[in-house]
Amino acid sequence: MTTSNTVDPEVQDELTRLRDSIDNIDAAVIHMLAERFKATQQVGYLKARHHLPPADPAREARQIKRLRGLAESARLDPAFAEKFLNFIVAEVIRHHERIAEDEGV
């Protein structure tokens, strides 16, 4: 920085470039999550039709183990990846419970 309130134009350009990249990645993440939830909604209807429980703890454990490994190989904190997956799975289970209620199961 050249002064306390002025950012060097080259630094500002680099900051803008990096933030644009982050914005693109965020958009991709949102679109991927939307696709994931479309698929899990189909799973929810299938489970409801066949009177299966909304949660599958064995699958969730396998997924956590798999995603922790993927996180490690991607140099992402495995604990963060697990927290993120747990958040998503909790939302999926909530959706499956609602689908089961709506379907009268």
N, C-alpha and C positions, 0 to 999 in steps of 0.2 A: 504494500500500500504506500502511496505517496504522501498522503495526509491521513488524519484520523477519520475523515468522512469521504475521501475520494479513493476509488479503487482504480488501479492501473488498468487502462483499456485492454491490454493483453490478458491480464488476470480475469477481467470481467468477461472477455470473449471465451476464455477457457472454462470459466464457471458456467456460463450460459450453455456452452457445448455439452458439458458434463450433465447439467440439469436437464437439457433436452433429451439426452440419452436415458437418464433416470425416468423421465416422464414417459418415454416410449416403452421402457421395461415395465413400468407400473401399468400401462395400458395393456400390455401383453399378459401380465399376471392376472388382471381383472378378467380379460377374455378367457384365459385358461380356467380360472375358477368358475366362470359361468358355464363353460363346457363340462367341467367336472360335476357341477351341481345338476346339470341336465341329465347326466348319466346316473348320478346317485338318486335322482328323483325316480328314474325308471326302476332302479333297484328297489326303492321304497314301495312302488306300486306292486312289483313282483312279490316282495316279501309280504305285503298286506294281503294279496290274493291267495297266498299259500300259507297264511297264518304263521309266518316266521317272525322271530323277534326283531325289533328295530336295530339292536346292537349285535355285533358279532365280535366278542372280545378276542377270540383266537385270531381272526383276520386282522383286527386292529393291532395286536401284538406283532404279528408278522410284518405288517406295514411299517410300524415304528422301527423295527429292527432293520428293514430294508432301507427306509428313508434315512436313518442315522448313518448307514453305510454310504449311501449316495452323498449325504452331506459331508461326510469325512473326505470322500474322494474329490468333492468340489471345493474343499477347504472352507466349508460353512460350519459353524458351530452346531454339532449334532444335538445339543440340548435345545437350541433355538428351533431347529427343524422339528424336533419332537413336540415342542410346545405349539408350534404352528400347526402341525398335523392334528394334535389333540384338539385344538380350537376348531379346525375344520370338521373333524369327526363328531365332535359334540353338536355342531350345527346340523350335520347330516342326520344324526340320530334324532334330533329334535324334529327335523323334516319328516323322517320316517314315522315317528310317533304321530305327527299330525296327519299324515297320509292314512295311517291305520285307523285313526279316529274318524276321518272323513269317509273312509271306506266301510265303516261300521264293524271293524275287526276288534 
